[in-house]
């Protein structure tokens, strides 16, 4: 008989063996079938517990392991909790650490309001220890509710530690305490805040030594191995002794149900329904109205109460329906009214959406047939964004590639991914957000947009931890760069995410989602490249926003941004806000600003330096004027023509600033406090011998901290940065000083100067730099000292430092020291009569050895030139050496 595809796949894994890890693509190729078909069969075999699915990248499948008895090996006891959220995974990490620590483990305190699952988590810690063979399979799990003995200290002691016959009236025989009964296992002290101070103190000795002594004369000391768990609903700082708290190294807080994200609450609801489905041996389909009501539950008792609500609801649903039906419907009428909270009860409308709960399936959101990387084509997505933001492809090419990418992703999401159980919960939220964006920014949406964004949110929430830290950093960088190119789409993406976070507590894969949203809105909106940036600024509450919203909605296009300014806002504050806006947008196509009064018209001179294209400002803005300007902009009219037409028909004035070019600049920087940069600037300026390029000194620390975001890049067209220390700035050429006269320096100069100078002039500049930047020529800039002599003296000092520090200095480090020490000697001679600076005492105390050795090596320079090398100078020498050889300065 011919085998089915499913049987063939099972045979494939059986032949492959237990340790064989295979991805869907390999199975598809081996079976001669499409990848999607193979993925569907693999996921079905996972549900049937024939295979195990590992959430790696790519996803791998293996045979489910069996134990010696031929049964499935136990799954992670924390699995249902770990899948709730990243925060709960961190809680479980501490629980695992508590159990795994050698000896008696680490005592752990579980905090949280009643009903959040502290006792359940304590039992799972015990089960985890058994599963990991930390304790034996027969190890005890003993529970003591401290509230039962809160008013009887002696009874509590006897219950905990045991007693000898005759220890008190009624003690007719020896009795073991709970600590002894829990030996080799666990003891949970619940409601530990009810443990009196005397009881806490009696536990000190066991926590410290592992030993106890039962009550009664002649009782022998006993050494036990009991792992302790404590639980309380109270603030432990207010109810427990500080000395007791110090003996509990691990503390975890379990949040209340209402404090958890909507994703986490939905997973809890699903788990509780699935538990009932297993108990009642049926499947459920739950009304979206019921799900929404449970999501907003804020009653007392937290998850414990929620569990009772769901248990009773399932029982009610089962009683009123025929058990033979495929799925038992749980509707609003099945909710137990005693638990309903009127303020949070949703309207009981007709239900067109159902959440399906299968007793044999853990998946309730969706099952993706492909890995999320493949579905979203992340590598290709990042590639086209990177090329576009670095101007390696045109806007038109980028738009074409992105449109194809989004169409592929949308087709897959709509047609390949089945509707999920929480889609009904998310769908209304998403549509409300898009409706708001349409009303305020003119971004029209369709039912397809709602479906795509809803499924995208669910897809990313289900795979909330697949992005690595390095990938997240890359996404953050790309999103920031793309936001500069596509400001409107970036603003829409930020707004969508912010509203989703506020309404749904949505926070999964933030950076990837925002990048996806920018690209999605780029396809939905008109061509951004041909829009000017348009801004309305008015005084008063929501005046500008109302005008902008109306114009955007009338033209179904995002044309205007709006700034609503309180009446007392100063001109300076307006300028600051406009400058912040201009730094975020691509101004190369031009900017037009509509203002409400003449005083704001005069901001042109304060903001024009940030505008690469033409800038137009019109005052006395009205709704009609904004509509006229919006229409002109949609016709792609020149800004100056828009201004003249608007003034002609609206009787107002305008201010026009013609586009101006930024001045070209080369920045020279070194560490703060060094004076070498001045000399380098002077020499470079003489090499260029004209004013086409400004050579200027700049702060190394500012560039290191801010990079391309530093304000200097807004004011000048920075061609090159020359630094004495390692420095990396995105999209800007950086040369180390020692590279200036080698092949890399020659090639870099040719690249940055080819659009400014002729080839002959560039060669002349390069020759001048080689001549001027020899070490002796730099030293010849000294005005008092003989460079030949000082170079020899400095060379001797550097050689001695190498011997004393037992290190070989690199050529670039030696060159920096030659320049600094030579200039230092001359500076100290000029300042000979000044008092030495003594403001580096902390540095001197922390680096005594370095200061003493350096002072010793420079003693010959001190004697020869009659100068005093103070701690300030040694501090600068330390910074130079530390930037190249960190071991010396530790």
C-alpha positions, 0 to 999 in steps of 0.5 A, a space after each residue: 500500500 502506498 504511504 501517505 505524505 504524513 507517514 513518509 515524514 514519520 518514517 523519515 524521522 524514525 530512520 533519522 534517529 532521536 538526535 537528528 535535528 531537521 528544518 522544514 526545508 530539508 524535509 520538503 526537499 527529501 519528500 519532494 513536496 512544497 515547503 508549506 506542505 511539509 511545515 503543515 505536516 511537521 506542525 501536525 506531528 508536533 501536536 500529536 506528540 510524535 515530534 518536538 519543535 525547537 524554537 531556534 533560527 531556523 526552527 528545528 524538529 526532532 523525534 520526541 524523546 522517550 524514557 526507559 519505560 517508553 513514555 514521553 519525557 516530562 516537559 519543562 514544568 515551568 513551560 506554561 508560565 515561561 510562555 506568558 511573558 519575558 518578565 515571567 521568564 526572568 522570575 523563573 530564572 530565579 526559581 531555577 537558580 534557587 533550586 539548582 544551587 548546591 546544598 540546601 539551595 537558595 531560600 526564595 521569597 515569593 511576593 504578590 497579592 492573593 490569588 496570583 499563584 504563589 503556592 502553585 509556583 512554589 510547587 513547580 519549583 519543587 517539581 522542577 528540582 525533582 525533574 532535574 534530579 536535584 532531589 529524589 522522586 520521593 522527596 517530600 513537599 511540606 507546607 506550613 501556613 504561618 497564620 495558623 500559629 501566629 498567636 502561639 509561639 511555643 506551638 509554632 516552635 514545636 511544629 517546626 522543630 519537633 519536640 522530645 517526650 516530656 518537653 511540655 504538658 501533653 508531650 507523651 512521645 518524641 515528635 518530628 517537626 515539619 523541618 525534619 519531615 521535609 528533610 531532603 525535600 522542600 518546606 513552604 512557609 506560606 503567609 510568612 508575614 504572620 511568623 512572629 519575630 521569635 519564630 523568625 529568629 528560631 529559623 536563623 540557625 537552620 538557615 545559617 548552619 542547616 542544624 536544628 534542635 527539637 524542644 525539650 531537655 537532652 534533645 540532640 542536634 540534627 543536621 537536615 537538608 531542607 530547601 526553603 520557600 517563603 510566600 507573603 502578600 505583604 511588604 516584607 520591609 514592614 513585617 519581617 525582621 531585617 536580619 531575617 530578610 538578609 538571609 533570603 537572597 532571592 526575592 521575586 514578585 508575581 504581578 496581579 492579573 490586572 497589571 499584566 499585558 493584554 498578551 499575557 492575560 490572553 495566554 492565561 485565559 487560554 491556559 485556564 480554558 484548556 485546563 477545563 477542556 482537558 477535565 471535561 474532555 471537550 473542546 470550547 469555542 469562546 465568544 470574543 465578548 467573553 474574552 474581552 470581559 475576562 481581559 478587563 477583569 479587575 475583581 478580587 482574588 486575581 487568577 484564583 478568582 478568574 479560574 473559578 469564573 472560567 470553571 463555572 462558565 465552562 460547566 454552564 456552557 456544557 450543561 446547556 448544550 449537547 456534549 456530542 457537538 464538536 465545540 461547546 460554545 461559551 457565551 456571555 450568558 454562561 459567565 457567573 454573575 456573582 463575579 461580574 464587575 459592572 464597570 468592566 462588563 462589555 455589552 452583550 452583542 451578537 458574536 461573530 468571532 470565536 476563540 477556539 480552545 482545543 484540549 490537545 493543542 497548546 497553540 491558540 494564537 496562530 501556527 506559522 508554517 514558515 519561520 518569522 524571518 522567512 515570512 517577513 523577509 527580514 534580511 531582504 527588508 533590512 538590505 533595501 532599507 540600508 541601501 536607500 538610507 545610504 543613497 545607494 538606490 534611488 527613492 523610486 527604486 526603493 519604492 518599487 522594491 518595498 511595494 513588491 516586498 509588502 505585497 509578498 508579506 501581505 499575501 502570505 499573512 492574508 492567505 497562508 496564516 489562518 485566523 487566530 483566536 485573539 484576532 477578534 480581540 485585536 481587530 477592533 483595536 486596530 480599526 479604531 487606531 486606523 480610523 483615528 489616523 484617517 481622521 487626523 492625517 488623511 491616511 485612508 484604510 481598507 478592511 485589508 489593512 485592518 486584517 494585515 496589521 491585526 495578524 502582524 501584531 499577533 504574529 510578532 507577539 507570538 514570536 516576541 523573543 526571536 530578535 537577538 540584541 545585535 539584530 535589535 540594535 541594527 533595527 533601531 539604527 535602520 529605523 532611525 535612518 529611515 525615519 529621516 528619509 520618510 518622516 511622515 511614515 515614521 510618524 505614523 508608525 510611532 503613532 500606531 505603536 503608541 496607541 497599540 501600546 496604550 489600548 492593548 498593552 502591546 509591547 512585542 518586538 518594538 523595533 521590528 514592528 516600527 520598521 515594518 509599519 514605516 514600510 507598510 505606510 510607505 506603500 499606503 501613502 502617496 509618493 513622499 519624495 514629491 512632497 514638501 514638508 508642510 507645517 502649521 503653527 498657531 497659538 491656542 488649544 488645538 487650533 493648528 491641529 484642527 486646521 491640519 486635520 481638516 486639510 489632510 482629511 479633505 485631500 485624503 493625504 498627509 500634507 500638514 503637521 501641526 504645532 499647537 502653542 499656548 498663548 504665552 509661548 515665547 518666540 524662542 520656544 517656538 524656534 526651539 520646537 521648529 528646529 527640533 522638527 527640522 532635524 527629524 525631516 529630510 528638508 532637501 525638497 523644501 519646507 513651507 510653514 504657515 503661522 498665525 501672526 507676523 511675529 512668528 513670520 520672522 523665525 526664518 533667519 533662526 531656522 533656515 540653517 537647518 533647511 537644505 531646500 527652499 524655505 517659505 513662511 506665510 502668516 495669518 493662516 486660515 483654514 481656507 489658506 491651508 486648503 489652498 496651500 495643500 492643493 498647490 502642494 499636491 500639484 507639486 508647484 514650486 514653493 515660491 510660486 505657492 507663496 505668491 499665489 497664496 498671497 494673491 488670493 488670501 491678502 497676506 505677506 510671505 517670507 522666502 529664503 532661497 536655498 543655500 549651500 552648507 560650507 564644507 569643513 574638515 574637523 580636527 579633534 583630539 582628547 580634551 585638554 590637548 593643544 595638538 589640534 591647533 597646530 594640525 589645523 594651522 598646517 592643514 589650512 596652509 596645505 589647502 591654501 584657499 577658503 573653499 574648505 574650512 579647517 576647524 578644531 572640534 571636541 573629540 568627546 562630543 563627537 564620540 558621544 553624539 556621532 552624526 547627531 552632533 549639531 556640527 553636522 547640521 551647520 556644516 557639510 563635514 567632509 572629513 574628521 581627523 582624529 588622534 584617537 580611534 573614532 567611528 562616525 556613521 556615513 562620515 570619513 574618519 582618518 587617524 592622524 598617522 593615516 593622513 600621510 599614508 596610502 589610505 589618507 591619499 585615497 580618502 582625500 581623492 574621494 572627498 575632494 574630487 567634486 571640489 578641486 581639480 585632479 592637479 590641485 588635489 595632488 598638490 594638496 597631498 604633496 603639501 600634506 606629506 611635506 608639512 606633516 612630518 614629525 619634525 615639521 610639526 615640532 618646528 612650530 615651537 617658538 622657543 625650543 630648538 626642535 632638534 634638541 627637544 626631539 632628542 630629549 623627548 625621545 630619551 624620555 619615551 624610551 625610558 617609559 617603554 623600559 619602565 612600563 615594560 611595553 613596546 609603544 606603537 608608532 602612532 602612540 610615539 608620534 602623539 607623545 613626541 608632539 605632546 611632550 614637545 609642546 608641553 615643555 614649551 608651554 611649561 617654560 612660558 608658564 614658569 612663574 605660574 602656580 602649578 595646578 593641584 586639581 587632580 588629587 583624586 587621579 593622583 591617589 588612584 594612579 600612584 604607580 603611573 604618576 611616579 614612573 612618569 615623573 621619573 621618566 620626565 625628570 631629565 626634561 624638568 632639569 634641562 628646561 627648568 620646568 615642573 611637570 605637574 599632575 595635570 600634565 601627567 593626567 594628559 599623558 595618562 589619557 594618551 597612553 591609556 587610549 592605546 595600551 590599557 594594561 599600563 594604566 590599570 
